[in-house]
Amino acid sequence: MLKFAANLSMMFPELEPPARFEAARAAGFEAVEFLRPYGTPVAEVRQWIDDAGVELILLNSPPGDADAGEKGLAALPGRQGDFRESLDMALEYATGLGAGMIHLMAGVVPDGTPAAACEEVFIDNLMVAADVAKTHGVKLNLEPLNLRDVPGYLHTDTAHTRRIIDAVGSDNLFLQYDLYHMQIMEGDLAEGLRRNWDLISHIQFSSVPGRHEPQYGEVNIPHMFGVIEDLGYIGWVGCEYAPKGDTLDGLSWAEPYGLGPR
């Protein structure tokens, strides 16, 4: 049976972040994603995790200047020093919080900069970052993001992401496959999973459109859960969605998996 991790950057928005961890555990989640813990000291977030009795599995690398529209630093020419600082911070949090994966964000191609130049910087940075992360026991994931929500992002489909991973040539660099982004960019999700199964280390989902619970939208996500299970997936499936209303009320989809209000 599949096992699900609550994404606490999006779920339980009715609660303050510290309370989201305990609310997730009370709903039956044993693991969580918390993408941007950086405004809070490591020890404090660690206390939230320990008090709730959950496992943190994933965080994102720092986005850079979010107010300026930055969505990661790893592919920005001239910002290699900033990227290395952000990597060190991400690894400090990942190791201190017990997270085994970091989604390493490439970033948006700056105006006037060729995408090829950004990709070259990205590959060079990844060659170093993947090895550094491996020494800490942390996997690096690359996630193609859709152009509707993140215009200008460097890599937006699985074929491009695979080319980057192949160019880096590390055994510590993987594909993060989000059904939401890939439905928008590619469709044919079951085949996309099969085609990229050798590189996938983490799977996430939400409805399309709306990015809500799986019972909404155009995609038969319960069917996709069956595909994922048939493929032999043993990792966590990240519930990276914004609840339409109260988080617990929207967990009817999860009752067959032992999740929901207690």
C-alpha positions as CSV (number, residue, x, y, z in Angstrom):
1,M,0.0,0.0,0.0
2,L,1.2,3.5,-0.8
3,K,2.3,5.7,2.0
4,F,1.7,9.5,2.0
5,A,3.6,12.5,3.4
6,A,1.7,15.7,4.2
7,N,3.1,18.8,2.6
8,L,3.0,21.2,5.5
9,S,3.9,24.2,3.3
10,M,0.5,23.8,1.7
11,M,-1.7,21.7,3.9
12,F,-3.2,22.8,7.2
13,P,-3.0,26.5,6.3
14,E,-5.6,27.2,9.0
15,L,-2.9,26.5,11.5
16,E,0.4,28.1,12.4
17,P,3.4,26.1,11.1
18,P,4.3,24.5,14.5
19,A,0.8,23.2,14.9
20,R,0.7,21.7,11.4
21,F,3.1,18.9,12.4
22,E,1.0,17.7,15.3
23,A,-2.2,18.0,13.1
24,A,-0.6,15.9,10.4
25,R,0.3,13.2,12.9
26,A,-3.1,13.3,14.4
27,A,-4.6,12.7,10.9
28,G,-2.4,9.6,10.5
29,F,0.5,11.0,8.6
30,E,3.9,9.6,9.7
31,A,5.9,11.7,7.3
32,V,5.9,15.3,6.1
33,E,7.4,17.7,3.6
34,F,8.3,21.2,4.8
35,L,9.7,23.1,1.8
36,R,10.9,26.4,3.3
37,P,12.0,26.0,6.9
38,Y,14.7,28.7,6.6
39,G,13.1,31.5,8.7
40,T,13.2,29.4,11.8
41,P,16.2,28.0,13.6
42,V,17.0,24.3,12.9
43,A,16.6,23.4,16.6
44,E,13.2,24.9,16.8
45,V,11.9,23.1,13.7
46,R,13.5,19.9,15.0
47,Q,11.5,20.3,18.1
48,W,8.2,20.5,16.1
49,I,9.2,17.3,14.3
50,D,10.1,15.4,17.4
51,D,7.1,16.6,19.4
52,A,4.8,15.4,16.6
53,G,6.6,12.1,16.1
54,V,6.8,12.5,12.3
55,E,9.6,12.1,9.8
56,L,10.6,15.1,7.6
57,I,11.5,13.6,4.2
58,L,12.0,16.7,1.9
59,L,12.8,20.3,1.8
60,N,13.5,22.7,-1.1
61,S,16.8,24.6,-1.6
62,P,16.4,28.4,-0.8
63,P,14.8,30.2,-3.7
64,G,16.9,33.3,-3.5
65,D,15.2,36.7,-3.5
66,A,11.5,35.6,-3.7
67,D,10.3,39.1,-3.8
68,A,12.3,39.7,-7.0
69,G,10.8,36.5,-8.5
70,E,13.7,34.2,-8.0
71,K,12.9,30.5,-7.9
72,G,16.3,29.1,-7.1
73,L,19.9,30.0,-7.7
74,A,21.6,26.9,-9.1
75,A,21.4,27.9,-12.7
76,L,22.1,31.7,-12.5
77,P,25.3,32.9,-14.1
78,G,27.4,35.0,-11.8
79,R,25.6,33.7,-8.7
80,Q,27.7,30.6,-8.1
81,G,28.8,31.9,-4.7
82,D,25.2,32.6,-3.7
83,F,24.2,29.2,-4.8
84,R,27.0,27.5,-2.7
85,E,25.8,29.4,0.3
86,S,22.2,28.3,-0.3
87,L,23.4,24.7,-0.7
88,D,25.2,24.8,2.6
89,M,22.1,26.2,4.3
90,A,19.9,23.6,2.7
91,L,22.3,20.8,3.8
92,E,22.5,22.3,7.3
93,Y,18.7,22.1,7.6
94,A,18.3,18.7,5.9
95,T,20.9,17.0,8.1
96,G,19.7,18.8,11.3
97,L,16.1,17.9,10.6
98,G,16.7,14.3,9.3
99,A,15.5,15.0,5.7
100,G,16.9,12.6,3.2
101,M,16.1,14.7,0.1
102,I,16.5,18.2,-1.2
103,H,14.6,19.5,-4.2
104,L,17.4,21.6,-5.8
105,M,15.8,24.6,-7.5
106,A,17.4,25.7,-10.8
107,G,15.8,29.1,-11.1
108,V,14.2,31.3,-13.7
109,V,16.3,32.3,-16.7
110,P,17.2,36.0,-16.3
111,D,16.1,38.4,-19.0
112,G,18.7,38.8,-21.7
113,T,20.6,35.6,-20.6
114,P,20.7,32.6,-23.0
115,A,19.1,29.5,-21.5
116,A,22.1,27.5,-22.7
117,A,24.4,29.6,-20.5
118,C,22.1,29.0,-17.5
119,E,22.1,25.2,-18.2
120,E,25.9,25.2,-18.4
121,V,26.1,26.9,-14.9
122,F,23.5,24.5,-13.6
123,I,25.4,21.4,-14.7
124,D,28.6,22.7,-13.3
125,N,27.0,23.5,-9.9
126,L,25.3,20.1,-9.8
127,M,28.5,18.2,-10.4
128,V,29.8,19.7,-7.1
129,A,26.5,19.8,-5.2
130,A,25.6,16.1,-5.8
131,D,28.9,15.0,-4.4
132,V,28.8,17.3,-1.4
133,A,25.2,16.2,-0.6
134,K,26.2,12.6,-0.9
135,T,28.8,13.0,1.8
136,H,25.9,14.1,4.1
137,G,23.7,11.2,3.1
138,V,21.2,13.5,1.3
139,K,19.8,12.9,-2.2
140,L,19.3,15.8,-4.6
141,N,16.2,15.9,-6.7
142,L,15.5,18.0,-9.8
143,E,11.8,18.8,-10.5
144,P,10.6,20.1,-13.8
145,L,8.1,22.9,-13.1
146,N,5.3,24.0,-15.3
147,L,5.6,27.3,-17.3
148,R,2.1,28.4,-16.3
149,D,2.9,28.8,-12.7
150,V,6.7,29.4,-13.0
151,P,7.3,31.3,-16.3
152,G,10.9,31.1,-17.5
153,Y,11.9,28.2,-15.3
154,L,15.0,26.5,-16.7
155,H,13.8,22.9,-17.0
156,T,10.1,22.2,-17.4
157,D,9.7,18.7,-18.9
158,T,11.1,15.3,-18.1
159,A,13.2,14.9,-21.3
160,H,15.1,18.1,-20.5
161,T,15.5,17.2,-16.9
162,R,16.9,13.8,-17.9
163,R,19.4,15.4,-20.2
164,I,20.7,17.5,-17.3
165,I,20.9,14.5,-15.0
166,D,22.7,12.5,-17.7
167,A,25.2,15.4,-18.3
168,V,26.0,15.6,-14.6
169,G,26.6,11.9,-14.4
170,S,26.1,11.5,-10.6
171,D,24.6,8.6,-8.8
172,N,23.2,11.1,-6.3
173,L,20.9,13.1,-8.6
174,F,17.3,12.1,-9.3
175,L,14.0,13.1,-10.8
176,Q,11.2,14.4,-8.7
177,Y,7.9,13.7,-10.5
178,D,5.0,15.8,-9.6
179,L,1.7,14.7,-11.3
180,Y,0.5,18.3,-11.2
181,H,3.4,19.9,-13.1
182,M,3.6,17.0,-15.5
183,Q,-0.1,16.9,-16.4
184,I,0.2,20.6,-17.4
185,M,3.4,20.1,-19.4
186,E,3.2,16.6,-20.8
187,G,0.0,14.7,-19.9
188,D,0.1,10.9,-20.4
189,L,1.1,10.5,-16.8
190,A,1.2,6.7,-16.5
191,E,3.6,6.5,-19.5
192,G,5.6,9.4,-18.1
193,L,6.1,7.5,-14.9
194,R,7.1,4.3,-16.7
195,R,9.5,6.1,-19.1
196,N,11.3,7.8,-16.2
197,W,11.0,5.2,-13.5
198,D,14.8,4.6,-13.4
199,L,15.4,8.1,-12.2
200,I,12.4,8.9,-10.1
201,S,13.2,9.2,-6.4
202,H,10.1,11.1,-5.2
203,I,6.5,11.6,-6.4
204,Q,4.0,14.3,-5.5
205,F,0.5,15.1,-6.6
206,S,-2.4,17.5,-6.6
207,S,-5.5,18.2,-8.8
208,V,-5.3,19.9,-12.1
209,P,-6.6,22.6,-12.3
210,G,-6.6,24.2,-8.9
211,R,-3.9,22.3,-7.1
212,H,-6.3,20.8,-4.6
213,E,-7.2,17.4,-3.3
214,P,-7.1,14.4,-5.7
215,Q,-10.9,14.1,-5.9
216,Y,-11.1,17.3,-7.9
217,G,-9.9,18.2,-11.4
218,E,-9.4,16.5,-14.7
219,V,-6.9,13.8,-13.7
220,N,-8.0,10.4,-12.3
221,I,-5.4,10.5,-9.5
222,P,-6.7,7.5,-7.6
223,H,-6.0,5.5,-10.9
224,M,-2.5,7.0,-10.9
225,F,-2.0,5.8,-7.3
226,G,-2.7,2.3,-8.6
227,V,-0.2,2.8,-11.4
228,I,2.4,4.0,-8.9
229,E,1.7,1.0,-6.7
230,D,1.9,-1.4,-9.6
231,L,5.3,0.0,-10.5
232,G,6.6,-1.1,-7.1
233,Y,7.1,2.3,-5.6
234,I,8.3,2.1,-2.0
235,G,8.9,5.8,-1.2
236,W,6.6,8.4,0.2
237,V,4.0,10.1,-2.0
238,G,3.9,13.9,-1.3
239,C,0.5,15.5,-0.9
240,E,1.6,18.9,-2.3
241,Y,-1.8,20.5,-2.5
242,A,-3.8,23.4,-1.2
243,P,-7.0,22.2,0.5
244,K,-10.2,23.6,-1.0
245,G,-11.5,24.2,2.5
246,D,-10.7,22.7,5.9
247,T,-7.8,20.3,5.5
248,L,-9.4,17.4,7.5
249,D,-12.7,17.7,5.6
250,G,-10.8,17.3,2.4
251,L,-9.1,14.0,3.5
252,S,-11.9,11.8,2.4
253,W,-9.7,10.6,-0.5
254,A,-7.2,9.2,2.1
255,E,-9.5,7.1,4.2
256,P,-8.6,3.9,2.3
257,Y,-5.0,4.5,3.3
258,G,-5.8,4.9,7.0
259,L,-5.6,8.7,7.0
260,G,-8.1,11.3,8.0
261,P,-9.9,12.7,11.1
262,R,-9.6,10.6,14.2
